[in-house]
Amino acid sequence: MTTPLRHATRVRTALWPVLLLCVGLSAIVTLVAQPAPAPGPKRLNVLLIMADDLNTDLATYGGPARSPNIDTLARRGLRFDRAYTQYPVCNQSRSSMLTGRRPDVTGVLSNPGRNPMSPHFRERLPNAVTLPQLFRNNGYVSARVGKLFHYGVPLDIGTGGLDDYKSWDIAVNPRGRDREMLDKVFSLVPGQFGGTVSWLADDEGDDAQHTDGIGAAEAVRLLERFQRERKPFFLGVGFYRPHTPYVAPRRYFDMYPTTGIMLPTLSADDTAREPKAAYRRATREQDAMTDAQRREAIQAYYAATTFMDAQVGVVLAALDRLGLANDTVVVFTSDHGYHLADHGLWQKPSLFEHCARVPLVIAAPGRARGTSTRSLAELVDLYPTLAEMAGLTSSDPLDGRSLVPVLDAPDRSVRDAAFTQAYNGYAVRTDRWRYVEWAEGAEGRQLYDLAADPGETRNLAGAAEHASVVADLSARLAAYRQR
């Protein structure tokens, strides 16, 4: 059964818009007329695919979540094993990644509150040229399907969310049956869905009826149009899963029997929740979950992940079918990582590795393929990387570094540290260490030797033998905050 579209946001444009409504299981499309670019040499296209709230529990990273299509993409490109978000919350991370600026520069340090359109990076940076806008300004068709800039999920599905109208020629806002089924969703906090743990196995709908399935189909239609019109394109495809509520067709849940799901073991620090600032986002309802509920929630998250992966496959298959793969750089990533009861935490944000680390795969014609790199990377690096590969230059200052040298030689590095922040905390990740300061150390410090302790079970910040490491990394954080 299809459901009519209820919410639509007209994307403002500098030129005239034509609004196209696809009713039923629906998508909203905004088109902006632009003169056709003059013929010239073939240009490198960009396909940027983003998941929402996806951690590195994917099969290609050795995790339990089945991700055959992302795995295939990794075999065609370079998998970054140590890539990090600038801020493990949706709005902050996406604003930073798409502007190429760090959160303290964008001024986006929270998700929207009572004002659903604020904070927006253009409040602080009104003249910023975003990554897709750079391509648009240089003769590319710039298009978006789904969530690239921030949306509140699930309530903003089908709207433009906190979009940036200067970035796109075409904006598509899919909306499927998952948006209409909130009354059936189990939630730890009844009536709340996005900010707490919630899930639903859909016993009736198939992939094509869900928002991400509709988004994948819309992305395919755009690829067909770009191939037919022979226009260079920057296409951003933003999937909404596995963000809560973890909703997917039942068959994806059946792939993960709860009897086979192992719950993480907590360290003494996790049990004591020291330092307290590191565990501030824990909630009473999450602490009250039974082991059965924890397993069901993890099952649902992995089900939503594998469902999302299937939609990635739909888009990549179209890219191959249309003969566009050899002229297109494909990037797959997420806005941040995610807790699934590890450290006794759920969702985000924190400054532990599992929340700060993101999946990142870049498959580019003529570059490294079928391998991985331990080179440190940040999401803010994507802007200069894609600009360099396309031969474009930004007039804006950028905080990231191009990863092209790593794509050419995966054993190289372009940075010796990656930085992540969350509320009053800052973290630095080096080759060996993760160091965190809360309120510049006044509310606690954390130091983990990730070579010996990848699960971050032993906080070494107070150990005398590591005082010099703490001093060095503390100085690096101070310099980062003052830059």
C-alpha positions as CSV (number, residue, x, y, z in Angstrom):
1,M,0.0,0.0,0.0
2,T,1.4,3.4,-0.9
3,T,1.2,6.5,1.2
4,P,0.9,10.0,-0.3
5,L,3.6,12.6,0.4
6,R,2.7,14.9,3.3
7,H,5.7,17.2,3.7
8,A,7.6,19.0,1.0
9,T,10.2,21.7,1.2
10,R,10.9,23.8,-1.9
11,V,14.6,24.3,-2.2
12,R,15.4,28.0,-2.8
13,T,17.6,28.6,-5.8
14,A,19.3,31.5,-7.4
15,L,17.5,30.7,-10.7
16,W,14.0,29.5,-11.3
17,P,12.9,26.2,-9.7
18,V,10.6,23.6,-11.2
19,L,9.1,21.5,-8.5
20,L,8.3,17.9,-9.4
21,L,6.2,15.8,-7.0
22,C,6.3,12.0,-7.3
23,V,3.3,10.9,-5.2
24,G,2.7,7.5,-3.6
25,L,5.9,6.2,-2.1
26,S,7.4,9.5,-2.9
27,A,10.3,11.7,-3.7
28,I,10.4,15.4,-4.1
29,V,12.7,16.8,-6.8
30,T,13.9,20.4,-7.3
31,L,15.5,21.3,-10.6
32,V,17.4,24.4,-11.5
33,A,17.9,25.4,-15.1
34,Q,21.5,26.2,-16.1
35,P,23.1,26.7,-19.5
36,A,24.8,23.6,-20.9
37,P,28.6,23.7,-20.5
38,A,30.7,24.0,-23.6
39,P,32.0,20.7,-25.0
40,G,35.5,19.8,-23.8
41,P,37.6,16.9,-22.6
42,K,35.9,14.2,-20.5
43,R,35.9,15.2,-16.9
44,L,36.0,13.0,-13.8
45,N,32.5,12.5,-12.2
46,V,32.0,12.2,-8.5
47,L,29.6,9.8,-6.7
48,L,29.5,10.5,-3.0
49,I,27.5,7.9,-1.0
50,M,26.9,8.5,2.7
51,A,25.3,6.3,5.3
52,D,23.9,7.7,8.5
53,D,25.3,6.7,11.9
54,L,27.3,3.8,10.4
55,N,30.2,2.4,12.3
56,T,33.0,0.1,11.1
57,D,31.2,-3.2,12.0
58,L,31.1,-4.0,8.3
59,A,32.4,-7.3,6.8
60,T,35.1,-5.5,4.9
61,Y,36.5,-4.2,8.2
62,G,36.3,-7.7,9.7
63,G,32.9,-7.0,11.5
64,P,29.7,-9.0,11.8
65,A,27.5,-6.9,9.6
66,R,27.0,-8.3,6.1
67,S,28.0,-5.6,3.5
68,P,28.6,-7.4,0.2
69,N,28.3,-4.3,-2.0
70,I,30.5,-2.1,0.2
71,D,32.9,-5.0,0.3
72,T,32.9,-5.1,-3.5
73,L,33.5,-1.3,-3.7
74,A,36.5,-1.8,-1.4
75,R,37.9,-4.4,-3.7
76,R,37.7,-1.8,-6.5
77,G,39.3,1.0,-4.5
78,L,41.2,1.8,-1.3
79,R,39.8,1.1,2.1
80,F,40.9,3.5,4.8
81,D,41.2,1.7,8.1
82,R,41.8,4.7,10.2
83,A,39.5,7.5,9.1
84,Y,37.8,9.8,11.6
85,T,35.0,12.3,11.9
86,Q,35.5,15.8,13.1
87,Y,32.5,15.6,15.4
88,P,30.4,12.5,16.1
89,V,27.0,14.1,15.6
90,C,25.2,14.4,12.3
91,N,24.9,18.2,11.7
92,Q,28.3,19.0,13.0
93,S,30.1,16.3,11.0
94,R,28.3,16.9,7.7
95,S,28.7,20.7,7.9
96,S,32.4,20.2,8.5
97,M,32.9,17.6,5.8
98,L,31.0,19.5,3.1
99,T,32.6,22.8,3.8
100,G,36.1,21.5,4.4
101,R,36.3,23.4,7.7
102,R,36.5,22.2,11.2
103,P,33.5,22.6,13.6
104,D,35.0,25.4,15.6
105,V,35.3,27.3,12.2
106,T,31.8,26.5,10.9
107,G,30.2,27.3,14.3
108,V,28.0,24.2,14.0
109,L,28.5,22.6,17.4
110,S,25.0,21.1,17.9
111,N,22.0,19.6,16.1
112,P,19.0,21.9,15.7
113,G,17.0,22.7,18.8
114,R,13.8,24.7,18.9
115,N,14.8,26.4,15.7
116,P,14.8,23.6,13.1
117,M,16.9,25.6,10.7
118,S,19.8,26.5,13.1
119,P,22.6,26.1,13.6
120,H,23.5,26.3,9.9
121,F,27.1,26.8,8.7
122,R,26.1,29.9,6.6
123,E,25.3,31.8,9.8
124,R,29.0,31.9,10.4
125,L,30.3,31.4,6.9
126,P,27.7,33.0,4.6
127,N,30.0,33.0,1.5
128,A,31.5,29.6,1.9
129,V,31.8,27.5,-1.2
130,T,30.8,23.9,-0.3
131,L,32.3,20.8,-1.9
132,P,29.3,20.2,-4.3
133,Q,29.0,24.0,-4.9
134,L,32.7,24.0,-6.1
135,F,31.8,21.4,-8.7
136,R,28.6,23.3,-9.6
137,N,30.5,26.5,-10.1
138,N,32.8,24.7,-12.5
139,G,30.3,23.4,-15.0
140,Y,29.2,20.2,-13.2
141,V,25.6,19.2,-12.6
142,S,25.4,19.0,-8.8
143,A,22.7,16.8,-7.4
144,R,21.6,15.4,-4.1
145,V,19.4,12.5,-3.2
146,G,18.5,12.1,0.4
147,K,20.6,13.1,3.4
148,L,23.8,14.9,2.7
149,F,23.5,18.0,4.9
150,H,21.6,17.4,8.2
151,Y,18.1,16.0,8.5
152,G,16.3,15.1,11.7
153,V,15.6,11.4,11.3
154,P,12.9,10.2,11.1
155,L,10.6,13.2,11.3
156,D,12.4,15.3,8.6
157,I,12.3,12.5,6.0
158,G,10.6,13.8,2.9
159,T,11.7,17.4,3.5
160,G,14.8,19.3,2.6
161,G,16.0,19.2,6.2
162,L,18.8,21.6,7.0
163,D,19.9,21.7,3.4
164,D,22.1,24.3,1.5
165,Y,20.4,25.5,-1.6
166,K,23.6,27.0,-3.1
167,S,25.1,23.5,-3.3
168,W,22.7,21.8,-5.7
169,D,21.2,22.0,-9.1
170,I,18.9,19.1,-8.3
171,A,17.6,18.0,-4.8
172,V,15.6,14.9,-4.3
173,N,13.9,14.2,-1.0
174,P,12.6,10.6,-0.9
175,R,10.0,9.4,1.6
176,G,8.9,5.8,2.0
177,R,6.7,3.6,4.1
178,D,9.2,3.6,7.0
179,R,8.3,7.2,7.6
180,E,4.6,6.3,7.8
181,M,5.1,3.4,10.3
182,L,6.3,5.2,13.3
183,D,3.3,4.1,15.3
184,K,4.6,0.5,15.0
185,V,8.2,1.2,16.0
186,F,9.4,-0.1,19.4
187,S,11.2,2.6,21.3
188,L,12.9,2.7,24.7
189,V,11.2,6.1,25.1
190,P,7.6,5.7,23.7
191,G,6.9,8.4,21.1
192,Q,10.6,9.2,20.5
193,F,12.6,7.6,17.7
194,G,15.7,9.4,16.5
195,G,17.3,10.3,19.8
196,T,16.9,6.9,21.5
197,V,17.2,3.3,20.6
198,S,14.2,2.1,18.5
199,W,13.6,-0.4,15.8
200,L,11.0,-2.2,13.6
201,A,11.1,-5.3,11.4
202,D,8.8,-4.5,8.5
203,D,6.8,-7.7,7.7
204,E,5.0,-6.4,4.6
205,G,7.1,-3.8,2.7
206,D,10.0,-4.6,0.3
207,D,13.2,-2.6,-0.3
208,A,11.7,-0.5,-3.1
209,Q,9.0,0.9,-0.7
210,H,11.4,2.1,1.9
211,T,12.9,5.6,1.8
212,D,16.4,4.3,1.0
213,G,15.1,2.1,-1.7
214,I,13.3,5.0,-3.3
215,G,16.4,7.1,-2.9
216,A,18.5,4.4,-4.7
217,A,16.0,4.3,-7.6
218,E,16.0,8.1,-7.8
219,A,19.8,8.1,-7.9
220,V,19.7,5.5,-10.8
221,R,17.3,7.8,-12.7
222,L,19.7,10.7,-12.3
223,L,22.7,8.6,-13.5
224,E,20.7,7.6,-16.5
225,R,20.0,11.2,-17.3
226,F,23.6,12.3,-16.8
227,Q,24.8,9.5,-19.1
228,R,22.2,10.4,-21.7
229,E,23.0,14.1,-21.6
230,R,26.8,13.5,-21.3
231,K,27.1,16.0,-18.5
232,P,29.8,15.8,-15.8
233,F,28.2,15.3,-12.5
234,F,28.7,15.5,-8.7
235,L,26.0,13.2,-7.3
236,G,25.6,12.9,-3.5
237,V,23.4,10.0,-2.4
238,G,22.6,10.1,1.3
239,F,21.0,7.0,2.9
240,Y,19.1,7.3,6.1
241,R,20.0,3.9,7.6
242,P,21.1,2.6,9.9
243,H,20.1,5.7,11.9
244,T,17.4,5.1,14.4
245,P,14.7,3.9,14.2
246,Y,16.5,0.8,12.8
247,V,13.9,-0.1,10.2
248,A,14.3,-2.7,7.4
249,P,12.3,-5.4,5.8
250,R,12.0,-8.5,8.0
251,R,14.3,-10.7,5.8
252,Y,17.3,-8.5,6.9
253,F,16.5,-9.2,10.5
254,D,16.4,-12.9,9.8
255,M,20.1,-12.7,8.7
256,Y,21.1,-12.0,12.3
257,P,19.5,-14.5,14.9
258,T,19.8,-13.0,18.3
259,T,21.2,-16.2,19.7
260,G,24.4,-15.5,17.7
261,I,24.9,-11.9,18.9
262,M,27.6,-11.5,21.5
263,L,27.3,-8.6,23.9
264,P,30.5,-6.6,24.6
265,T,32.4,-7.0,27.9
266,L,32.9,-3.8,29.9
267,S,36.1,-2.7,31.5
268,A,36.5,-1.5,35.1
269,D,36.5,2.1,33.8
270,D,33.3,1.4,31.8
271,T,31.6,0.0,34.9
272,A,32.7,2.9,37.1
273,R,32.1,5.4,34.3
274,E,35.4,7.2,34.9
275,P,36.0,9.9,33.8
276,K,32.4,10.8,34.1
277,A,32.5,13.2,31.2
278,A,33.4,10.4,28.8
279,Y,30.1,8.6,29.7
280,R,27.9,11.7,29.9
281,R,25.6,10.6,27.1
282,A,24.5,7.4,28.7
283,T,20.8,7.4,29.5
284,R,18.7,5.7,32.2
285,E,16.6,3.9,29.6
286,Q,19.6,2.5,27.9
287,D,21.1,1.4,31.2
288,A,17.8,-0.4,32.0
289,M,17.8,-2.5,28.8
290,T,17.7,-6.2,29.3
291,D,20.3,-8.4,27.6
292,A,17.5,-9.6,25.3
293,Q,16.7,-6.0,24.3
294,R,20.4,-5.3,23.7
295,R,20.6,-8.3,21.4
296,E,17.5,-7.2,19.6
297,A,18.8,-3.7,19.1
298,I,22.1,-4.9,17.7
299,Q,20.2,-7.3,15.4
300,A,18.1,-4.4,14.2
301,Y,21.1,-2.1,13.6
302,Y,22.9,-4.8,11.6
303,A,19.6,-5.5,9.6
304,A,19.3,-1.8,8.8
305,T,23.0,-1.8,7.8
306,T,22.7,-4.7,5.4
307,F,19.5,-3.2,3.9
308,M,21.4,0.1,3.3
309,D,24.2,-1.9,1.7
310,A,21.7,-3.4,-0.7
311,Q,20.7,0.0,-1.9
312,V,24.4,0.9,-2.3
313,G,24.5,-2.1,-4.6
314,V,21.6,-0.8,-6.7
315,V,23.4,2.5,-7.3
316,L,26.8,0.9,-8.1
317,A,25.2,-1.6,-10.5
318,A,23.7,1.3,-12.4
319,L,27.0,3.0,-12.6
320,D,28.5,-0.1,-14.2
321,R,25.6,-0.7,-16.5
322,L,25.7,2.8,-17.8
323,G,29.4,2.7,-18.6
324,L,30.2,5.5,-16.1
325,A,32.4,3.6,-13.6
326,N,35.6,4.3,-15.5
327,D,35.0,8.0,-15.4
328,T,33.7,8.3,-11.8
329,V,35.4,8.5,-8.5
330,V,33.2,6.8,-5.9
331,V,33.4,7.7,-2.2
332,F,31.6,5.7,0.5
333,T,31.6,6.9,4.1
334,S,29.4,7.8,7.1
335,D,29.1,10.9,9.2
336,H,30.5,9.2,12.3
337,G,30.7,5.9,14.1
338,Y,28.3,4.4,16.6
339,H,28.1,2.6,19.9
340,L,26.3,-0.7,20.3
341,A,26.7,-1.3,24.0
342,D,30.5,-1.1,23.8
343,H,31.7,0.8,26.8
344,G,28.2,0.5,28.1
345,L,27.1,3.2,25.6
346,W,24.7,3.5,22.7
347,Q,24.5,5.7,19.7
348,K,26.6,8.9,19.9
349,P,28.4,11.1,20.7
350,S,31.6,10.1,22.5
351,L,35.3,10.3,21.9
352,F,36.0,6.6,22.0
353,E,37.4,5.0,18.9
354,H,34.2,3.2,17.9
355,C,32.3,6.5,17.7
356,A,35.0,8.7,16.2
357,R,36.1,6.2,13.5
358,V,34.2,6.0,10.2
359,P,34.2,3.6,7.3
360,L,35.8,5.2,4.2
361,V,36.3,3.7,0.8
362,I,37.6,5.7,-2.3
363,A,37.5,4.0,-5.6
364,A,39.0,6.2,-8.3
365,P,40.0,5.4,-11.9
366,G,43.7,4.8,-12.2
367,R,44.3,4.8,-8.5
368,A,44.9,2.1,-5.8
369,R,42.4,-0.8,-5.9
370,G,41.8,-3.9,-3.9
371,T,43.9,-2.8,-0.9
372,S,43.8,-0.9,2.4
373,T,45.8,1.8,4.1
374,R,46.6,2.6,7.7
375,S,47.2,6.2,6.9
376,L,45.3,8.5,9.2
377,A,42.5,10.4,7.5
378,E,39.7,12.8,8.4
379,L,36.4,13.5,6.8
380,V,37.5,17.1,6.3
381,D,40.2,15.7,3.9
382,L,37.5,14.7,1.3
383,Y,37.0,18.2,0.0
384,P,40.7,18.8,-1.1
385,T,41.0,15.2,-2.3
386,L,38.0,15.3,-4.7
387,A,38.9,18.8,-5.8
388,E,42.4,17.8,-6.7
389,M,41.3,14.7,-8.5
390,A,38.9,16.8,-10.6
391,G,41.5,19.5,-11.3
392,L,39.6,22.1,-9.4
393,T,40.9,24.8,-7.0
394,S,38.9,26.2,-4.1
395,S,39.4,29.9,-3.3
396,D,38.2,29.1,0.3
397,P,40.7,28.1,3.0
398,L,40.4,24.4,3.7
399,D,41.3,22.6,6.9
400,G,41.8,19.2,5.3
401,R,44.7,17.6,3.4
402,S,44.4,15.9,0.0
403,L,44.5,12.1,0.2
404,V,45.6,11.8,-3.4
405,P,49.2,10.8,-2.4
406,V,47.7,8.0,-0.3
407,L,45.5,6.9,-3.2
408,D,48.6,6.7,-5.4
409,A,50.8,5.0,-2.7
410,P,48.7,3.5,0.2
411,D,51.8,3.1,2.4
412,R,52.2,6.9,2.5
413,S,50.6,9.3,5.0
414,V,49.6,12.9,4.7
415,R,49.0,13.5,8.4
416,D,50.4,12.1,11.7
417,A,47.3,12.8,13.8
418,A,43.5,13.0,13.4
419,F,41.4,15.2,15.6
420,T,37.8,14.8,16.9
421,Q,35.8,16.9,19.2
422,A,32.5,16.5,21.1
423,Y,30.9,19.2,23.3
424,N,33.6,20.1,25.8
425,G,36.0,17.3,24.8
426,Y,38.8,17.1,22.3
427,A,40.6,14.0,21.1
428,V,43.8,13.3,19.1
429,R,44.5,10.0,17.4
430,T,48.1,9.2,16.4
431,D,49.5,6.1,15.0
432,R,49.6,4.5,18.5
433,W,47.7,6.6,20.9
434,R,44.2,8.0,21.5
435,Y,44.3,10.9,24.0
436,V,41.2,12.8,25.2
437,E,40.8,15.9,27.3
438,W,37.5,17.0,28.8
439,A,37.3,20.7,29.6
440,E,41.0,21.0,28.8
441,G,41.6,18.2,31.4
442,A,39.6,19.7,34.3
443,E,36.9,17.1,33.9
444,G,39.2,14.2,33.0
445,R,41.8,12.8,30.6
446,Q,42.0,9.5,28.8
447,L,45.0,7.8,27.2
448,Y,44.8,4.5,25.3
449,D,47.6,2.5,23.7
450,L,45.6,1.3,20.7
451,A,48.5,-0.9,19.5
452,A,48.2,-3.0,22.7
453,D,44.6,-2.2,23.8
454,P,42.4,-1.6,20.7
455,G,39.3,-2.0,22.8
456,E,40.3,1.0,25.0
457,T,39.9,-0.9,28.3
458,R,42.9,0.6,30.2
459,N,43.1,4.4,30.7
460,L,46.8,5.2,31.0
461,A,46.4,9.0,31.5
462,G,47.4,8.8,35.2
463,A,50.3,6.4,34.8
464,A,53.6,8.0,35.6
465,E,55.5,6.1,32.9
466,H,53.3,7.8,30.3
467,A,53.5,11.3,31.6
468,S,55.6,12.5,28.6
469,V,53.1,11.1,26.2
470,V,50.3,12.9,27.9
471,A,52.3,16.1,27.9
472,D,53.1,15.9,24.2
473,L,49.5,15.0,23.2
474,S,48.1,17.7,25.5
475,A,50.3,20.3,23.8
476,R,49.0,19.1,20.4
477,L,45.4,19.5,21.5
478,A,46.1,23.0,22.9
479,A,47.6,24.0,19.5
480,Y,44.6,22.5,17.7
481,R,42.1,24.5,19.9
482,Q,44.0,27.7,19.3
483,R,44.6,27.4,15.6
